[in-house]
Amino acid sequence: MGTRTNHRIARPAVLAAAVAAAVAVGGCATDFHFSEVVGARYWQTNIDTYPVSINTVDGRDYLGRSPVLIDPGVRTIVVQGPPTFVNLKETQTVKLDAKPCTRYYLVAMKPNPLENDFTVKIDYEEPIAGCTPPQPAK
């Protein structure tokens, strides 16, 4: 016969550890001011925009990560646009002046779906919950 383990005993300990970790991380969030870049559409109704892949930020490789955490300030971002029917993936380099505690949704804007050329635009920017921008020194 197999033995049954009562998982109800372990759950309160796991829950307590998870809450403690969340409180510890939440306490540090006020000292760490960051921004985020996401290569996804925020507004789904605009048919002329397409998601992009964030390849690099200031020379650091971030391919496949989303969202990408970045330091506030002027950043150089290389994005890869969507493939076309000939499967060419174009890249573009853009400058972004990232404000602290702000999430940016970057998209490719194309005149039509068959074009390879695109321009990168900010689809939407929003404040990051739980992040407090640095206060100016007095």
C-alpha atoms as an extended CHARMM CRD file, in Angstrom:
* protein
*
       138  EXT
         1         1  MET       CA              0.0000000000        0.0000000000        0.0000000000  PROA      1               0.0000000000
         2         2  GLY       CA              1.1860000000        3.5160000000       -0.7420000000  PROA      2               0.0000000000
         3         3  THR       CA              1.5090000000        6.1490000000        1.9370000000  PROA      3               0.0000000000
         4         4  ARG       CA             -0.4460000000        9.3820000000        1.8190000000  PROA      4               0.0000000000
         5         5  THR       CA              1.1490000000       12.6230000000        2.7660000000  PROA      5               0.0000000000
         6         6  ASN       CA             -0.9480000000       15.2550000000        4.4440000000  PROA      6               0.0000000000
         7         7  HSD       CA             -0.1050000000       18.4660000000        2.5210000000  PROA      7               0.0000000000
         8         8  ARG       CA             -2.2710000000       20.6110000000        4.7750000000  PROA      8               0.0000000000
         9         9  ILE       CA              0.4670000000       20.7810000000        7.3840000000  PROA      9               0.0000000000
        10        10  ALA       CA              3.0940000000       22.1790000000        5.0120000000  PROA      10              0.0000000000
        11        11  ARG       CA              0.8590000000       24.8480000000        3.4110000000  PROA      11              0.0000000000
        12        12  PRO       CA              0.8610000000       27.3670000000        6.3140000000  PROA      12              0.0000000000
        13        13  ALA       CA              4.6800000000       27.2560000000        6.4820000000  PROA      13              0.0000000000
        14        14  VAL       CA              4.9910000000       27.7920000000        2.7240000000  PROA      14              0.0000000000
        15        15  LEU       CA              2.4250000000       30.6040000000        2.8220000000  PROA      15              0.0000000000
        16        16  ALA       CA              4.2640000000       32.2940000000        5.7100000000  PROA      16              0.0000000000
        17        17  ALA       CA              7.5750000000       32.0780000000        3.8170000000  PROA      17              0.0000000000
        18        18  ALA       CA              5.9820000000       33.5290000000        0.6780000000  PROA      18              0.0000000000
        19        19  VAL       CA              4.4680000000       36.4390000000        2.6170000000  PROA      19              0.0000000000
        20        20  ALA       CA              7.8060000000       37.1420000000        4.3300000000  PROA      20              0.0000000000
        21        21  ALA       CA              9.5970000000       37.1640000000        0.9650000000  PROA      21              0.0000000000
        22        22  ALA       CA              6.9840000000       39.4980000000       -0.5370000000  PROA      22              0.0000000000
        23        23  VAL       CA              7.3080000000       41.9120000000        2.3920000000  PROA      23              0.0000000000
        24        24  ALA       CA             11.1040000000       41.8750000000        2.1160000000  PROA      24              0.0000000000
        25        25  VAL       CA             10.9980000000       42.5440000000       -1.6230000000  PROA      25              0.0000000000
        26        26  GLY       CA              8.2880000000       45.1710000000       -1.1880000000  PROA      26              0.0000000000
        27        27  GLY       CA             10.4190000000       47.0090000000        1.3410000000  PROA      27              0.0000000000
        28        28  CYS       CA             13.3300000000       47.1720000000       -1.0960000000  PROA      28              0.0000000000
        29        29  ALA       CA             11.1640000000       48.3880000000       -3.9770000000  PROA      29              0.0000000000
        30        30  THR       CA             11.1250000000       51.9380000000       -2.5960000000  PROA      30              0.0000000000
        31        31  ASP       CA             14.9330000000       52.1720000000       -2.8320000000  PROA      31              0.0000000000
        32        32  PHE       CA             15.2610000000       50.6530000000       -6.2980000000  PROA      32              0.0000000000
        33        33  HSD       CA             13.9310000000       52.9300000000       -9.0190000000  PROA      33              0.0000000000
        34        34  PHE       CA             13.6620000000       51.2420000000      -12.3850000000  PROA      34              0.0000000000
        35        35  SER       CA             11.7930000000       51.3190000000      -15.6650000000  PROA      35              0.0000000000
        36        36  GLU       CA             10.5070000000       48.5230000000      -17.8940000000  PROA      36              0.0000000000
        37        37  VAL       CA             10.3640000000       48.0160000000      -21.6460000000  PROA      37              0.0000000000
        38        38  VAL       CA              7.8800000000       45.5720000000      -23.1440000000  PROA      38              0.0000000000
        39        39  GLY       CA              7.7920000000       44.6740000000      -26.8470000000  PROA      39              0.0000000000
        40        40  ALA       CA              4.0380000000       44.1050000000      -26.9530000000  PROA      40              0.0000000000
        41        41  ARG       CA              0.9850000000       45.9700000000      -28.1070000000  PROA      41              0.0000000000
        42        42  TYR       CA             -1.0050000000       47.7130000000      -25.3880000000  PROA      42              0.0000000000
        43        43  TRP       CA             -3.7940000000       48.8830000000      -27.6840000000  PROA      43              0.0000000000
        44        44  GLN       CA             -5.0230000000       45.7850000000      -29.5090000000  PROA      44              0.0000000000
        45        45  THR       CA             -7.3200000000       47.6890000000      -31.8700000000  PROA      45              0.0000000000
        46        46  ASN       CA             -4.6220000000       49.4520000000      -33.9100000000  PROA      46              0.0000000000
        47        47  ILE       CA             -4.0780000000       47.1010000000      -36.8650000000  PROA      47              0.0000000000
        48        48  ASP       CA             -0.9920000000       48.9760000000      -38.1150000000  PROA      48              0.0000000000
        49        49  THR       CA              1.1170000000       48.0420000000      -35.0670000000  PROA      49              0.0000000000
        50        50  TYR       CA              2.9980000000       44.8370000000      -34.3850000000  PROA      50              0.0000000000
        51        51  PRO       CA              4.9030000000       43.4270000000      -31.3880000000  PROA      51              0.0000000000
        52        52  VAL       CA              8.6890000000       43.6770000000      -31.3880000000  PROA      52              0.0000000000
        53        53  SER       CA             11.4780000000       41.7370000000      -29.7150000000  PROA      53              0.0000000000
        54        54  ILE       CA             13.8170000000       43.6850000000      -27.4550000000  PROA      54              0.0000000000
        55        55  ASN       CA             17.2790000000       42.5130000000      -28.5980000000  PROA      55              0.0000000000
        56        56  THR       CA             19.6270000000       44.7650000000      -26.6330000000  PROA      56              0.0000000000
        57        57  VAL       CA             19.5600000000       47.7260000000      -24.2590000000  PROA      57              0.0000000000
        58        58  ASP       CA             22.8010000000       49.7100000000      -24.0780000000  PROA      58              0.0000000000
        59        59  GLY       CA             24.6520000000       46.7600000000      -25.6140000000  PROA      59              0.0000000000
        60        60  ARG       CA             23.3630000000       44.1270000000      -23.1360000000  PROA      60              0.0000000000
        61        61  ASP       CA             21.5370000000       41.1710000000      -24.6570000000  PROA      61              0.0000000000
        62        62  TYR       CA             17.8930000000       40.7590000000      -23.5940000000  PROA      62              0.0000000000
        63        63  LEU       CA             16.5310000000       38.6620000000      -26.4600000000  PROA      63              0.0000000000
        64        64  GLY       CA             13.6130000000       36.5430000000      -25.2740000000  PROA      64              0.0000000000
        65        65  ARG       CA             13.0160000000       38.4350000000      -22.0220000000  PROA      65              0.0000000000
        66        66  SER       CA              9.8980000000       40.3970000000      -21.3100000000  PROA      66              0.0000000000
        67        67  PRO       CA              9.5800000000       42.7400000000      -19.5700000000  PROA      67              0.0000000000
        68        68  VAL       CA             13.1120000000       44.1170000000      -19.6500000000  PROA      68              0.0000000000
        69        69  LEU       CA             14.1330000000       46.0350000000      -16.5200000000  PROA      69              0.0000000000
        70        70  ILE       CA             16.2270000000       49.1110000000      -17.3420000000  PROA      70              0.0000000000
        71        71  ASP       CA             17.7300000000       52.0150000000      -15.4500000000  PROA      71              0.0000000000
        72        72  PRO       CA             15.9960000000       55.3690000000      -15.9330000000  PROA      72              0.0000000000
        73        73  GLY       CA             17.6540000000       57.7840000000      -18.3420000000  PROA      73              0.0000000000
        74        74  VAL       CA             18.4930000000       57.8070000000      -22.0350000000  PROA      74              0.0000000000
        75        75  ARG       CA             18.8070000000       54.2220000000      -23.2790000000  PROA      75              0.0000000000
        76        76  THR       CA             19.8030000000       52.8300000000      -26.6880000000  PROA      76              0.0000000000
        77        77  ILE       CA             17.4680000000       49.9600000000      -27.5610000000  PROA      77              0.0000000000
        78        78  VAL       CA             17.7600000000       47.5860000000      -30.5290000000  PROA      78              0.0000000000
        79        79  VAL       CA             14.4260000000       46.0380000000      -31.4690000000  PROA      79              0.0000000000
        80        80  GLN       CA             13.6030000000       43.3540000000      -34.0000000000  PROA      80              0.0000000000
        81        81  GLY       CA             10.4630000000       43.8570000000      -36.0140000000  PROA      81              0.0000000000
        82        82  PRO       CA              7.9210000000       41.2800000000      -37.0870000000  PROA      82              0.0000000000
        83        83  PRO       CA              8.7440000000       38.9010000000      -39.9620000000  PROA      83              0.0000000000
        84        84  THR       CA              7.1220000000       39.4370000000      -43.3520000000  PROA      84              0.0000000000
        85        85  PHE       CA              6.1380000000       36.9830000000      -46.0400000000  PROA      85              0.0000000000
        86        86  VAL       CA              9.7950000000       36.7650000000      -47.1180000000  PROA      86              0.0000000000
        87        87  ASN       CA             10.7610000000       36.0850000000      -43.4840000000  PROA      87              0.0000000000
        88        88  LEU       CA             13.2070000000       38.9610000000      -43.1580000000  PROA      88              0.0000000000
        89        89  LYS       CA             13.5320000000       40.2770000000      -39.6600000000  PROA      89              0.0000000000
        90        90  GLU       CA             14.6110000000       43.8860000000      -39.6730000000  PROA      90              0.0000000000
        91        91  THR       CA             16.1690000000       45.5560000000      -36.6420000000  PROA      91              0.0000000000
        92        92  GLN       CA             16.1750000000       49.1910000000      -35.6340000000  PROA      92              0.0000000000
        93        93  THR       CA             17.9740000000       51.1780000000      -32.9910000000  PROA      93              0.0000000000
        94        94  VAL       CA             15.9840000000       53.7340000000      -31.0060000000  PROA      94              0.0000000000
        95        95  LYS       CA             16.7550000000       56.1000000000      -28.1430000000  PROA      95              0.0000000000
        96        96  LEU       CA             14.3660000000       56.1280000000      -25.1990000000  PROA      96              0.0000000000
        97        97  ASP       CA             14.4910000000       58.6590000000      -22.3660000000  PROA      97              0.0000000000
        98        98  ALA       CA             13.0710000000       56.3660000000      -19.6890000000  PROA      98              0.0000000000
        99        99  LYS       CA             11.4200000000       57.9850000000      -16.6900000000  PROA      99              0.0000000000
       100       100  PRO       CA             11.7420000000       56.2320000000      -13.3100000000  PROA      100             0.0000000000
       101       101  CYS       CA              8.9650000000       53.7820000000      -12.3790000000  PROA      101             0.0000000000
       102       102  THR       CA              7.4840000000       53.7760000000      -15.8840000000  PROA      102             0.0000000000
       103       103  ARG       CA              6.6130000000       50.8310000000      -18.1470000000  PROA      103             0.0000000000
       104       104  TYR       CA              6.8860000000       51.4010000000      -21.9100000000  PROA      104             0.0000000000
       105       105  TYR       CA              5.1050000000       49.2970000000      -24.5310000000  PROA      105             0.0000000000
       106       106  LEU       CA              7.1180000000       49.4690000000      -27.7680000000  PROA      106             0.0000000000
       107       107  VAL       CA              5.6210000000       48.4270000000      -31.0890000000  PROA      107             0.0000000000
       108       108  ALA       CA              6.5290000000       48.3950000000      -34.7710000000  PROA      108             0.0000000000
       109       109  MET       CA              4.3620000000       50.6080000000      -36.9440000000  PROA      109             0.0000000000
       110       110  LYS       CA              4.1700000000       49.5430000000      -40.6030000000  PROA      110             0.0000000000
       111       111  PRO       CA              2.3020000000       51.1100000000      -43.5300000000  PROA      111             0.0000000000
       112       112  ASN       CA              1.0250000000       47.6380000000      -44.4880000000  PROA      112             0.0000000000
       113       113  PRO       CA              1.6250000000       44.0380000000      -43.3510000000  PROA      113             0.0000000000
       114       114  LEU       CA              3.8440000000       43.1800000000      -46.3440000000  PROA      114             0.0000000000
       115       115  GLU       CA              6.3980000000       45.9420000000      -45.7640000000  PROA      115             0.0000000000
       116       116  ASN       CA              9.7530000000       45.1600000000      -44.1690000000  PROA      116             0.0000000000
       117       117  ASP       CA             10.3420000000       48.7400000000      -43.0490000000  PROA      117             0.0000000000
       118       118  PHE       CA              8.8700000000       49.8700000000      -39.7620000000  PROA      118             0.0000000000
       119       119  THR       CA              9.1550000000       52.6640000000      -37.2640000000  PROA      119             0.0000000000
       120       120  VAL       CA              9.2650000000       52.0760000000      -33.5300000000  PROA      120             0.0000000000
       121       121  LYS       CA              6.8030000000       53.9640000000      -31.3830000000  PROA      121             0.0000000000
       122       122  ILE       CA              5.6730000000       53.9540000000      -27.7880000000  PROA      122             0.0000000000
       123       123  ASP       CA              2.2220000000       52.3820000000      -27.8440000000  PROA      123             0.0000000000
       124       124  TYR       CA              1.5680000000       53.2280000000      -24.1990000000  PROA      124             0.0000000000
       125       125  GLU       CA              3.3920000000       54.2030000000      -21.0250000000  PROA      125             0.0000000000
       126       126  GLU       CA              2.1310000000       53.5930000000      -17.5180000000  PROA      126             0.0000000000
       127       127  PRO       CA              3.3840000000       53.8670000000      -13.9440000000  PROA      127             0.0000000000
       128       128  ILE       CA              4.7180000000       50.6670000000      -12.3940000000  PROA      128             0.0000000000
       129       129  ALA       CA              2.6840000000       49.6720000000       -9.3390000000  PROA      129             0.0000000000
       130       130  GLY       CA              4.6630000000       49.5880000000       -6.1130000000  PROA      130             0.0000000000
       131       131  CYS       CA              7.5530000000       51.6500000000       -7.4780000000  PROA      131             0.0000000000
       132       132  THR       CA              8.0840000000       55.0960000000       -5.9590000000  PROA      132             0.0000000000
       133       133  PRO       CA             10.0620000000       57.5960000000       -8.0340000000  PROA      133             0.0000000000
       134       134  PRO       CA             13.0820000000       59.1120000000       -6.2800000000  PROA      134             0.0000000000
       135       135  GLN       CA             12.3670000000       62.3190000000       -4.4130000000  PROA      135             0.0000000000
       136       136  PRO       CA             14.4480000000       65.3760000000       -5.2910000000  PROA      136             0.0000000000
       137       137  ALA       CA             17.1370000000       66.2140000000       -2.7440000000  PROA      137             0.0000000000
       138       138  LYS       CA             16.3230000000       69.1090000000       -0.4520000000  PROA      138             0.0000000000
